[in-house]
């Protein structure tokens, strides 16, 4: 049996997708599983042992390009896939399996996908978590319509390359001599997910004064935020704060984050990577909610304010005050760190 999955385009969604791939391999252990996703997600796929082959989606996230999708589909026809699962909800994402001549094409009812998918699911609201919606696609439609329950929900578990980890430490001139507190202050979604830099700096100051070091992860876009956090620290503490944003590949970020004693992150792709590495994690929520895409790990503390207007799920604060994040004090995050990493830590489970 040969399976093709059209994967999502966002890092966090791709991490959660591993639960689907695990389920498929549990059900079909001899199957060959190929996953097509944007190039930036392939580093994640390479750390998922369930995925036999990662295929780079050559088209951009917003590109329709019907002719190019047709050519790509016809190229994939030579693979003779038995089954395709389409994770995104867009019409264009369902075209390639159709053009590839794959007989069974599974996915959720989305935008005008009648005929494109012949195993169409329509009871999405019975599965409140995104990861449940992904995993449900691995089961027969009748089972999911009748039971409305996922028999088992495996959590993502990314593999770590220790050799690559050692090389990254040397390349970046960092070490593990003191406990590592990892900060992930960025968020591709928009400002309404980003906890203020000065609050992150308060956390960093407290942790460094306790004898720890701070690593700040992110993309090149997050360098200004990381630098602001570092500059908020007293000068004598700045040498213990290392900006890794924009300096690591995704492979390196995965391997280095695995060394963390605790990770503090906005609701972002890096938050889900930390969860998949089973690192103690403080997830900071502003405009969004953990009720749809919670981090899947044992040691997780979710922090947020309880003002009336959240969660609004907007990229920018529609009221212009961003109180859901500005009024979330560093003390609340520091308390969560203590609960997770102290002698009598508290475990938070979303299983």
N, C-alpha and C positions, 0 to 999 in steps of 0.2 A: 504494500500500500504506500502511495506517495501523496503527501499532503502539501498544499500551498496555503500560507496565511498571508493576507495583505495586512500588514501591521500598521499601528498608529504612527503619527508623526512627532509626538511629543515625548520627551525623555521619561517623565513620570508615568505616562500611559504605557510606554514600552516596558518599563519595569513591572508594572502590574500585569502586563500581558504574559509574563512568564508563568503565571498561575494557569492560564489556558494551555500553554505548551506542556507544562507538567501533566495536566489532566489528559491531554491527547496522547502523550507517551505512556501514561499509566494504562489507558484503554487500548492502545495499539502499540505495544512495545517494540514491534518489528518494523513499524512504519518509518519512512524517511520524511522528515519534516523540514521544509524550506520556508523561510520567512522573508518577505519583501518589505523593506522599510527605507526611509531616507538614510543617507550615508552616516549622518551623525548618530544614528541609533545602532549602527552595526557593532560598535564597540560593546554595547550592552548584549546584543545577541551572541557575540563571541564568548561572553561569560555565562551563557546559559547552556548547560550540557544537553538539554533536550533538543536544541536547534542543531540540525545536521548541516544546514547551509544558510548563510545570510545573503540575500540578494539585494543589491542596491537599487532603490527606486530612482531612476534617472530624471524623473519629472519633479518640478517644484511643488510645494504644498498647495499652491493656488492654481497650478497649471491644468487646464482641461486637455488641450492638444489631442484631439480625437485620433488623428492619423498616427501620432507617435504612440498612443496607447494601443492602437490596432497592431502596429508593427511589433511592439513589445509582447503583446498577447500571442501573436503568431510565432514569435521566437520561443516563447515558453511552451507552445503546443508540443514541441519535440520532447519535452520532459514527461509527457503522458501522465499528468497528475490525475488522481482518482477523485480528489475532494479539495475544494477551496473554501476557506473561511475568510470573510471580509470583515475586519474589525471596525474601520471607520464607517460613518453613516452616509457619506456622500455618494452621489450617483457615479461620479467618475471613478471612485475606488472599486466599483463593481464591474467596470468595463473589461479590465484586463483578464480576469478569469473567464469571462464570457468569450472574449476573442481567442483565448487559449483553448477553447473547446472542452473545458472541464465540466463533466456531466453534473456533478453535485456541487452546488454553490450556495453556501450558508451565510446568513447575516441578518442583522436586525432590520426591520422596516425603516427605511430612511427616506431620502428625497428621490421620489420617482424611480424606485428600483424594481418595480414589478416587471417580470420578464428577465431582468438582469440576474436576479437571484431566484432560484427555484426551491430553496429551502428557507423561506422567508419567515422570520419570527416577529411577532407583533405584541407580545405581552411583556415588553421591557419594564414596565412599571412594577411588575411583580418582584423585580430584583433591584433593591435600592442602591446597592454599591456597584460602582463601575466594574470592579474585579469580578463580581457575581455575574454581570452581564457578559463579560468576556468568557468566563468558564461555562456558562449555560450553553454557549454555542458548540461545545464539545459533545453535548448530550443530544439524544433524539428529540425532535420537536415535540412529539406527543408527551414524552416524560416531563419536559419543562412546562408544558401547558397544563398538565394534570396536577403535578406535585408542587410547582412554584417554589421548590427548594433545591439547593445545590447539594448533592450527596456528600461531597467533600470539597473543601476549599484550601488547596495548598498555598502556602505563602511564598512569594518570590525569595530566591536564595542565590545571589550572584557569587560566582567563583572568584577567588583572589589569586593572582599570579605573584608568588612571593619573590621570584627572580626579578620581575618587572618592578615590584615594590622596592626592592633593595637598590636597583639602578636609579629609580626616581628619587630616593632619599639622597643618593650621592650627587645626582645631577642638580638638584635644587639646594644642596648644601644644608639640609635639615636632618634632624636626628630624633630618636625616641628616648632620649635620656630623661626627660620629664614627661608626665602625662599630657596627652594632647586633647585640647578642647577645639573642636572644629566648628567654625561659623560658616553658614551659607546664607548671606544677606541679600542675594539677588532674587529676582523672580521675573521670568520672561512675560508672564501674564500682564503685569502692569504695576503701577505704584500702589494700588490698593492691597497688594500682598506683601509689601516691603515694610518691615518693622524699622523704625528710624535708626540711623547710624549711631546716634549718641546713646541709644539704649543698648545696642550691641557693644558699644565701647565700655559701658558700665559693667556689663557681664565680663568682657575681656579683662578689664582692670581687676575685678574681684578674683577671677580665676588665676591670673598671673601672680597676684599677691599671695595666693595660696600655694605657689610653687609650680604651677602648670605653665604650659606654653599654648599659644593660640595659632591655629592655621586657618586662613580665610580662603575658602574655595569659591569658584565661580568662573564665568566666561570672561573674555576680554571686556565685554560691556560692563562687568561688575568691578573693574579695576578702580574707577573713581570712588565707588562706595567703599571698597576695601581700604583705600588710602585714607578716606575720611575717618573710618573707624580707628585706624592706626594713629592718625594725627590727634585724635581726641584723647589718646592715652598720655599719661605723664611721660616725659622724655626718657626717664630711666627704665621704663617698662617696655618701650617700643621694640627693643631688641628681641623680646620674647614673643613678638607678634609677627608672623610670617605670611606675607601675601602670596598665595598660590594662584589666585584668580588670573586667568589669561596665560598662565605659565605651564599648565598641565594639559595633556591629552585626556580624553574621557577615561581611557584605560588607566592612566596614572592616577586620576582623581579617585577612581574606584579603589585602587590598591592602597593609596595613601589614607583615604577615609576609613578603611578597614582597621587602621591603627588607632583610631580615636577612642578616648575614654568616654566621651559624650559628644553628641552633635547637636547644635542649635541651628534650626533652619526655618526659613519661611516655608509656606506651602509651595513647593517647587519640585522639579525633577530630582534635585540633589537630596531632598528630604526622603523621597522614595528609594533612592539608592542607599542612603544610610539605613533605612528600614530593612532593605533586602540584604544588607551586610550584618543585620542584627546588632547594630550599635545602639547603646542607650541614646534616646532621641527626644529632644524637646521640639515639638512642632508648633510654630506660631501662626495663628490664623487671624486674618483681618476680614476682608470682604467675602471670603469663601468659608466652607464648612467641611469638617471631617466626616459628615454623615454620608457623603458621596464618594470621596477618595481618601479614606484614612490611611496613614502609614501602617503597614502590616508587619508588626513586630511585637515581641513580648514587652520590652522595656520602652514604653512610649508615654510621654506626658504631653497632652494637648493643652495649650494655653490660649486664651482669647478674652476679650472684654465681653460684657453682656449688654451693651447699649442696644436700644430698640431697633436701630436701622441695620444691624448686621444679622445674618449675612445678606448682602445685596448682590453679590456675584458680579460686580462691575469692575472694569479694569482701572477706573479712576473714581475717586469718591464723588458721587453725584451731588453731595451737599457741600463739598469743598473743604471739610474740616479734618477728615481722616482720623476721627477720634478713636475708631476701632483699633488703631495701631498706636497712635500717639499716647493714648491713655492706658496702654498696657505697660506697666512699669517693669523695669529690669528686676526688681525684687521678686516678682512673680516667677520669672524665668529662673532666677537663682534658687528659689525654693524648689522648683521642679527638678533642677540639676541635683540638689541635695537628696531629694526623694529617690531619684533614679540611681545615684552612685554612692550614696551613703551606706553605712553598715547594715541598715534595715531598709533597703530600697523598696519602693512600691512599684509593682508591675501593673501596667495598664494594657488590657488585651481587647482587641477588636475582633477576635475570632468568632 
